[in-house]
Amino acid sequence: MFNNLFSSNEKGHLVIGGCDTVELAAQFGTPLYVLDENAIRENCRRYKQSLAQNYPDTMPAFAGKSFLTKAMCSLLAQEGMALDTVSGGEIYTALQAGFPAEKIIFHGNNKSEAEINLALDSGVGRLVVDSTAELHLLSQLATARDKAAAIYLRVNPAVTPDTHSYIQTGQVDSKFGFAIDDQIDEAVKLALSLPGLSLMGLHCHIGSQILDLTPFRKMAEAMVDLLNRVRQDAGVLLGELDLGGGLGIRYLPTDQPPAIEDYAQVITSALKESAAKYNLPLPKLLVEPGRSIVGPAGITLFTVGSEKEVTGVRKYVAVDGGMTTDLRPALYDARYHAFVANRVNEPATEKVTIAGKACESGDILIKDIELPKLHRGDILALLATGAYHYSMASNYNRFGRPAVVFVRDGDANLIVNRETYADLCSNDLLPAHLQTK
C-alpha cells in the first residue's frame, strides 16, 4: 500500500492503527480526522535517536502549527519533546495540557504585547525575536517584571529551497527574521545592550515540504559561519542554534522524501565540519519538525455524495468536506492521494475529480485521480493529512469543524469534538435593537 501505516481487513476495508476506517466513520461521523498515535510517537523517537546518535546535545521541538491539541501536547510531553509555538493560543493550549513551559519556544513575526506577557509570565523557555521593534518591546516588558528573557534572534539565511513560494521562508525577500548580510550584526549588538534580555543563540527556518537535503546543509553551514562572525565582531560565543524544520513527506505514491535519519546525518555533519573549520565549540542543536512527524500519520475520512459528468472534460464526485476541512489543495495547489476506504482492494476503473462542498469553484481536493467507481455513501480516505489540515480548518459557509480521533492498537479515542450548529452560534450576539419580538 501507500505506506506501512495502512492495511486492509477481511471486509476489504482500510485499516489504520488497528481500526477499521469504515467503522470509525460510522461511529464518529464524517468528515473525520484520524491520526495514528503510535506512528506519531515513532517519528518523535526517530528524531530524538537519530540526532542524539550524531551530535552531543540536541533537542527536537515539535512545530505546533502543524497540529496542536491538548492531547497532542500531552503526547509530546510523554515523548520528551520540546514545543515550537507561534501564538498565544498555542501557548495557552500547551499550558492547559500541563506541558512544561520551560520546553516551549515562542515564535512570531508580530507578537502582541499580550502574547509576550503570557510567555514571560508562564515561564516559556525561549522567545525567538523577529525584529528590532520586538527587541525593544520585549526588553521593556521583561525589565518591568525584573526578568531576563532568554531569546534567539531569527536569521534569514538567504537559502531558497525548491518548494512552493508560499512556504519558502529563508529567501532574501521574506517577512521573517533579520537578513544575514546586513541586519543581524546590528540586531546582535542591540540584543546584548538592552536590559532584560539574555541572548542565548540564533534561529533560522528556510521553508517547508523540502525533499532535497542540500538546502539543509547550506543552511547549517551559513549559520555556523554566522556564529563565528558574532564571536569575532561582538565577542560573544552563542551556545544554542535552532535550525527550524521543513523536512518533506510523501503525499503521492511517486514522492521520495528523505528519511529522518538522513536529514539528521546531513545537518549534524555540516555543523561539526563547519565548527571544526572555525575551532568553534559545538552549539546545542534544536530542530523544529512538524509535518514530518504528524503528516504521514493522519488521514481524513469523507462520505461520497453527488456526482456530475462534464462530457468530454471530467467527472466530478463531491464529498462532505473540502477546503474548510483540507485547505492546502486550494491554498497551495497541494496534491494528494486517496483510497476508497470501504473497497480498498478494488482496482481503479475511472478517472474522477474529487470536489468539496464549499460554495467555491476552487474547492477541489484532488484533480483527475483513478479510483474504483464511486457511489453515494462510499467512504473516501485522503492520505497524509495529519499536518496543516485540522489546524487550518475553518467555519466558512458556517460549516462545523470535524472531530479528531487518535487510533492506537485497535482503540479509537476522541480528542476533539465535532462542532455543532450550536457551537457555530455560541459567540454570536444580538444587540437589543436587532432582536425580534
C-alpha positions as CSV (number, residue, x, y, z in Angstrom):
1,M,0.0,0.0,0.0
2,F,0.9,3.7,0.1
3,N,2.9,3.2,3.3
4,N,3.2,0.8,6.2
5,L,0.6,2.6,8.3
6,F,-2.2,1.1,6.3
7,S,-3.6,-2.4,5.8
8,S,-6.9,-4.0,4.8
9,N,-9.1,-6.4,6.6
10,E,-11.2,-9.4,5.6
11,K,-14.1,-6.9,4.7
12,G,-11.8,-5.1,2.2
13,H,-11.8,-2.0,4.4
14,L,-8.9,0.3,5.0
15,V,-7.3,-0.1,8.5
16,I,-5.2,2.4,10.3
17,G,-3.9,2.0,13.9
18,G,-5.7,-1.4,14.0
19,C,-9.0,0.4,13.4
20,D,-11.5,-0.2,10.6
21,T,-11.9,3.2,8.9
22,V,-15.5,2.4,7.8
23,E,-16.4,1.7,11.4
24,L,-14.7,4.9,12.5
25,A,-16.8,6.9,10.0
26,A,-19.9,5.2,11.3
27,Q,-19.1,5.8,15.0
28,F,-17.7,9.4,14.8
29,G,-19.3,10.7,11.6
30,T,-17.6,12.4,8.6
31,P,-15.6,14.4,7.8
32,L,-13.2,12.9,10.3
33,Y,-9.6,13.4,11.1
34,V,-7.9,10.2,12.1
35,L,-4.3,10.1,13.4
36,D,-2.2,7.0,14.3
37,E,-0.8,7.7,17.7
38,N,1.9,5.0,17.5
39,A,3.1,6.5,14.2
40,I,3.4,9.9,15.8
41,R,5.3,8.6,18.7
42,E,7.7,6.6,16.5
43,N,8.5,9.7,14.4
44,C,9.3,11.6,17.6
45,R,11.6,8.9,18.7
46,R,13.3,8.7,15.3
47,Y,14.2,12.4,15.5
48,K,15.4,12.1,19.1
49,Q,17.5,9.0,18.5
50,S,19.0,9.9,15.1
51,L,20.0,13.4,16.3
52,A,21.5,12.0,19.6
53,Q,23.5,9.4,17.7
54,N,25.1,12.0,15.6
55,Y,25.5,15.0,17.9
56,P,26.3,15.6,21.6
57,D,23.5,18.0,22.6
58,T,20.2,18.0,20.7
59,M,16.5,18.8,21.3
60,P,13.8,18.3,18.7
61,A,10.8,20.7,19.2
62,F,7.5,19.8,17.5
63,A,6.1,22.6,15.3
64,G,2.8,23.1,16.9
65,K,1.3,25.0,14.0
66,S,1.1,21.7,12.1
67,F,-1.2,20.1,14.5
68,L,-1.9,21.1,18.1
69,T,-4.5,19.9,20.6
70,K,-4.3,19.2,24.4
71,A,-3.9,15.5,23.6
72,M,-1.1,16.2,21.2
73,C,0.7,18.3,23.8
74,S,0.4,15.5,26.4
75,L,1.8,13.0,23.9
76,L,4.7,15.3,23.1
77,A,5.5,15.7,26.9
78,Q,5.4,11.9,27.3
79,E,7.9,11.6,24.4
80,G,10.3,14.2,25.9
81,M,9.9,16.7,23.0
82,A,10.1,20.4,23.2
83,L,7.3,22.5,21.5
84,D,7.6,25.3,19.0
85,T,4.6,27.7,19.2
86,V,3.6,30.7,17.2
87,S,0.8,32.3,19.1
88,G,-0.7,32.9,22.5
89,G,-3.4,30.4,21.7
90,E,-0.8,27.7,21.1
91,I,1.0,28.5,24.3
92,Y,-2.3,28.5,26.2
93,T,-3.2,25.1,24.8
94,A,0.1,23.6,25.8
95,L,-0.2,25.0,29.3
96,Q,-3.7,23.7,29.7
97,A,-2.4,20.3,28.8
98,G,0.3,20.6,31.5
99,F,3.1,20.8,29.0
100,P,6.3,22.1,30.7
101,A,6.6,25.8,29.9
102,E,10.4,25.7,30.0
103,K,10.3,23.5,27.0
104,I,8.2,25.9,24.9
105,I,9.8,28.1,22.2
106,F,7.7,31.1,21.1
107,H,7.9,32.4,17.6
108,G,6.1,35.0,15.6
109,N,6.9,38.0,13.4
110,N,4.3,40.2,15.1
111,K,3.8,39.1,18.7
112,S,1.3,41.2,20.6
113,E,2.1,42.7,24.0
114,A,-0.5,40.3,25.5
115,E,1.2,37.3,23.9
116,I,4.6,38.3,25.1
117,N,3.2,38.9,28.6
118,L,1.7,35.4,28.6
119,A,5.1,33.9,27.5
120,L,7.0,35.8,30.2
121,D,4.5,35.2,33.0
122,S,4.2,31.4,32.2
123,G,8.0,30.9,32.0
124,V,8.3,30.0,28.4
125,G,11.8,28.7,27.7
126,R,12.9,30.7,24.7
127,L,11.4,33.6,22.7
128,V,12.6,33.9,19.1
129,V,12.8,37.6,18.3
130,D,12.0,38.7,14.7
131,S,12.6,42.4,14.6
132,T,14.2,45.4,16.2
133,A,10.9,46.7,17.4
134,E,10.3,43.4,19.2
135,L,13.6,43.6,20.9
136,H,12.7,47.0,22.4
137,L,9.2,45.8,23.4
138,L,10.4,42.6,25.0
139,S,13.1,44.5,26.8
140,Q,10.6,46.8,28.3
141,L,8.2,44.1,29.3
142,A,10.9,41.8,30.8
143,T,12.5,44.7,32.7
144,A,9.2,45.6,34.2
145,R,9.0,42.1,35.6
146,D,12.6,42.2,36.8
147,K,13.3,39.2,34.5
148,A,15.8,38.4,31.8
149,A,14.0,36.9,28.8
150,A,16.1,34.1,27.2
151,I,16.0,34.8,23.4
152,Y,17.1,33.7,20.0
153,L,17.4,36.0,17.0
154,R,15.7,34.8,13.9
155,V,18.0,35.0,10.9
156,N,17.1,34.9,7.3
157,P,20.0,32.8,5.9
158,A,19.3,33.6,2.2
159,V,18.8,29.9,1.3
160,T,15.9,29.2,-1.0
161,P,14.8,25.6,-1.2
162,D,12.8,24.1,-4.1
163,T,9.3,24.2,-2.7
164,H,6.1,26.3,-3.1
165,S,6.8,30.0,-2.8
166,Y,4.1,30.4,-0.1
167,I,6.1,28.0,2.2
168,Q,9.6,29.4,1.5
169,T,10.8,31.4,4.5
170,G,14.6,31.7,4.2
171,Q,15.0,33.7,0.9
172,V,16.1,37.3,0.8
173,D,12.6,38.7,0.3
174,S,10.8,37.3,3.4
175,K,8.7,38.8,6.1
176,F,10.6,36.8,8.7
177,G,13.8,37.5,10.5
178,F,17.0,39.6,10.3
179,A,18.8,39.4,7.0
180,I,22.1,37.5,7.4
181,D,24.1,40.0,5.3
182,D,23.1,43.5,6.6
183,Q,20.8,43.3,9.6
184,I,21.8,40.6,12.0
185,D,25.0,42.2,13.2
186,E,23.2,45.3,14.5
187,A,20.5,43.1,16.0
188,V,23.1,41.1,18.0
189,K,24.6,44.3,19.3
190,L,21.2,45.7,20.2
191,A,20.2,42.5,21.9
192,L,23.4,42.5,24.0
193,S,22.9,46.1,25.0
194,L,19.2,46.1,26.1
195,P,18.3,45.3,29.6
196,G,16.0,42.4,30.4
197,L,17.4,40.2,27.5
198,S,19.6,37.2,27.6
199,L,20.8,36.3,24.1
200,M,21.2,32.5,24.0
201,G,21.5,31.7,20.4
202,L,20.3,32.1,16.8
203,H,17.4,30.6,14.9
204,C,16.5,30.1,11.2
205,H,14.0,28.3,9.1
206,I,14.1,28.0,5.3
207,G,10.7,26.6,4.4
208,S,8.5,23.5,4.4
209,Q,8.0,20.3,2.4
210,I,11.6,20.2,1.3
211,L,12.6,17.0,-0.5
212,D,16.2,17.7,-1.1
213,L,18.7,17.7,1.7
214,T,21.2,20.1,0.1
215,P,19.5,23.3,1.3
216,F,19.6,22.0,4.9
217,R,23.4,21.5,4.6
218,K,23.8,25.0,3.1
219,M,21.7,26.5,5.9
220,A,23.7,24.8,8.7
221,E,27.0,25.9,7.1
222,A,25.7,29.5,6.8
223,M,24.6,29.6,10.4
224,V,27.9,28.3,11.7
225,D,29.6,31.0,9.6
226,L,27.4,33.5,11.4
227,L,28.2,32.1,14.8
228,N,31.9,32.7,14.1
229,R,31.2,36.2,12.8
230,V,29.3,37.0,16.0
231,R,32.2,35.7,18.1
232,Q,34.7,37.9,16.1
233,D,32.6,41.1,15.9
234,A,30.6,41.1,19.1
235,G,33.0,39.0,21.3
236,V,30.2,36.6,22.2
237,L,30.1,32.8,21.9
238,L,26.5,31.8,21.4
239,G,25.8,28.4,22.7
240,E,22.5,27.4,21.0
241,L,21.4,27.1,17.4
242,D,17.9,26.3,16.2
243,L,17.7,25.2,12.6
244,G,13.9,25.1,12.3
245,G,12.1,22.3,10.4
246,G,11.0,21.8,6.9
247,L,11.6,18.1,6.0
248,G,9.0,17.0,3.4
249,I,6.8,13.9,3.4
250,R,5.2,11.6,0.8
251,Y,1.9,13.0,-0.5
252,L,1.8,11.0,-3.7
253,P,3.0,7.4,-4.3
254,T,5.8,8.8,-6.6
255,D,7.2,11.1,-3.9
256,Q,10.5,10.1,-2.4
257,P,11.2,12.2,0.7
258,P,14.5,11.8,2.6
259,A,14.4,9.7,5.8
260,I,14.5,11.4,9.1
261,E,17.8,9.6,9.8
262,D,19.4,11.0,6.6
263,Y,18.2,14.5,7.5
264,A,19.8,14.3,10.9
265,Q,23.0,13.0,9.5
266,V,23.3,15.8,6.9
267,I,22.7,18.7,9.3
268,T,24.8,17.3,12.1
269,S,27.8,16.5,9.9
270,A,27.5,20.0,8.3
271,L,27.6,21.6,11.8
272,K,30.5,19.5,13.0
273,E,32.6,20.2,9.9
274,S,31.9,23.9,9.9
275,A,32.5,24.3,13.6
276,A,35.8,22.5,13.3
277,K,36.8,24.8,10.5
278,Y,36.5,27.8,12.8
279,N,37.6,26.0,16.0
280,L,34.1,26.7,17.5
281,P,32.6,24.5,20.3
282,L,29.5,22.7,19.1
283,P,26.4,24.6,20.0
284,K,23.3,22.9,21.4
285,L,21.2,21.9,18.4
286,L,17.5,22.4,18.2
287,V,15.3,21.5,15.2
288,E,11.6,22.0,14.8
289,P,9.9,19.2,12.8
290,G,6.1,19.2,12.4
291,R,4.9,17.9,9.1
292,S,7.3,15.0,9.1
293,I,6.2,13.9,12.5
294,V,2.4,14.1,12.2
295,G,1.7,14.5,8.5
296,P,2.0,10.9,7.3
297,A,0.2,9.6,10.5
298,G,-3.1,11.3,9.6
299,I,-5.9,10.7,7.2
300,T,-9.2,12.5,6.6
301,L,-12.4,10.4,6.0
302,F,-15.2,11.7,3.9
303,T,-18.6,10.4,2.7
304,V,-19.2,10.5,-1.0
305,G,-22.2,12.4,-2.2
306,S,-23.3,13.8,-5.6
307,E,-21.5,13.4,-8.9
308,K,-21.5,15.4,-12.1
309,E,-20.1,14.5,-15.5
310,V,-19.0,17.2,-17.9
311,T,-19.0,15.4,-21.2
312,G,-15.6,15.2,-22.7
313,V,-14.0,17.1,-19.8
314,R,-14.1,15.3,-16.5
315,K,-16.3,13.7,-13.9
316,Y,-16.8,15.4,-10.5
317,V,-17.5,13.5,-7.4
318,A,-18.3,15.5,-4.3
319,V,-17.6,14.7,-0.7
320,D,-18.9,16.1,2.6
321,G,-15.8,18.2,3.3
322,G,-13.4,20.2,1.2
323,M,-11.5,23.4,1.6
324,T,-13.0,24.0,5.1
325,T,-11.5,20.7,6.3
326,D,-8.5,20.4,4.0
327,L,-7.4,23.8,2.8
328,R,-4.0,23.0,1.3
329,P,-5.2,22.0,-2.2
330,A,-7.0,25.3,-2.6
331,L,-4.2,27.3,-0.9
332,Y,-1.1,25.8,-2.4
333,D,-2.4,23.5,-5.2
334,A,-1.2,20.7,-3.0
335,R,-1.5,17.2,-4.4
336,Y,-2.9,14.3,-2.5
337,H,-3.7,10.6,-2.9
338,A,-6.8,8.8,-1.7
339,F,-8.3,5.3,-1.2
340,V,-11.9,4.2,-1.3
341,A,-11.9,3.0,2.3
342,N,-14.8,0.6,2.1
343,R,-13.5,-1.1,-1.1
344,V,-9.7,-0.6,-0.7
345,N,-8.6,-3.6,-2.7
346,E,-10.8,-3.0,-5.8
347,P,-8.9,-1.9,-8.9
348,A,-9.3,1.6,-10.3
349,T,-11.8,1.8,-13.1
350,E,-12.4,5.5,-13.7
351,K,-10.7,8.9,-13.5
352,V,-12.6,11.4,-11.3
353,T,-12.0,14.8,-9.7
354,I,-12.8,15.0,-6.0
355,A,-14.7,18.2,-5.2
356,G,-15.6,19.7,-1.9
357,K,-19.0,21.1,-0.8
358,A,-17.9,24.7,-0.1
359,C,-19.5,27.4,-2.3
360,E,-16.3,28.0,-4.3
361,S,-15.2,26.7,-7.7
362,G,-11.7,26.3,-6.4
363,D,-12.8,23.8,-3.7
364,I,-11.2,20.8,-5.3
365,L,-9.4,18.2,-3.2
366,I,-7.9,16.0,-6.0
367,K,-7.9,16.6,-9.7
368,D,-8.1,13.5,-12.0
369,I,-7.4,10.6,-9.7
370,E,-8.0,7.0,-10.8
371,L,-10.3,5.1,-8.3
372,P,-12.8,2.3,-8.2
373,K,-16.2,3.6,-9.4
374,L,-17.6,5.7,-6.6
375,H,-21.1,5.6,-5.2
376,R,-23.1,7.7,-2.8
377,G,-22.2,6.6,0.7
378,D,-18.7,5.3,-0.1
379,I,-16.0,6.4,2.4
380,L,-13.1,8.2,0.8
381,A,-9.8,8.5,2.7
382,L,-7.5,11.4,1.9
383,L,-4.0,10.4,2.9
384,A,-1.1,12.3,4.6
385,T,-3.4,14.9,6.2
386,G,-2.1,14.9,9.7
387,A,-0.3,18.2,9.3
388,Y,-2.0,21.6,8.4
389,H,-5.5,20.2,7.9
390,Y,-7.1,20.3,11.4
391,S,-5.0,23.4,12.2
392,M,-6.2,25.2,9.0
393,A,-9.9,24.1,9.2
394,S,-12.4,26.9,9.1
395,N,-16.1,27.7,9.6
396,Y,-16.5,29.1,6.1
397,N,-20.1,28.6,4.8
398,R,-21.0,28.1,8.5
399,F,-19.7,24.5,8.4
400,G,-18.6,23.0,11.7
401,R,-15.1,21.7,12.0
402,P,-14.7,17.9,12.1
403,A,-13.9,15.7,15.1
404,V,-10.4,14.3,15.6
405,V,-9.6,10.8,16.9
406,F,-6.3,9.1,17.8
407,V,-6.2,5.5,17.0
408,R,-3.8,3.0,18.6
409,D,-3.7,-0.8,18.7
410,G,-7.3,-1.1,17.7
411,D,-8.6,1.5,20.1
412,A,-10.0,4.9,19.0
413,N,-10.0,7.9,21.3
414,L,-11.9,11.1,20.5
415,I,-9.6,14.1,21.2
416,V,-11.6,16.9,19.6
417,N,-15.4,17.0,19.5
418,R,-17.2,17.7,16.3
419,E,-18.5,21.3,16.2
420,T,-22.3,21.5,16.3
421,Y,-24.6,24.2,14.9
422,A,-24.9,25.5,18.4
423,D,-21.1,25.8,18.6
424,L,-21.2,27.9,15.5
425,C,-23.5,30.4,17.1
426,S,-22.1,30.3,20.6
427,N,-20.1,33.5,20.3
428,D,-22.8,35.4,18.2
429,L,-24.6,38.3,20.0
430,L,-27.9,40.0,19.2
431,P,-28.0,43.7,20.2
432,A,-31.3,44.7,21.7
433,H,-32.3,46.7,18.6
434,L,-31.9,43.7,16.4
435,Q,-33.8,41.2,18.5
436,T,-37.2,40.1,17.2
437,K,-40.2,40.1,19.4
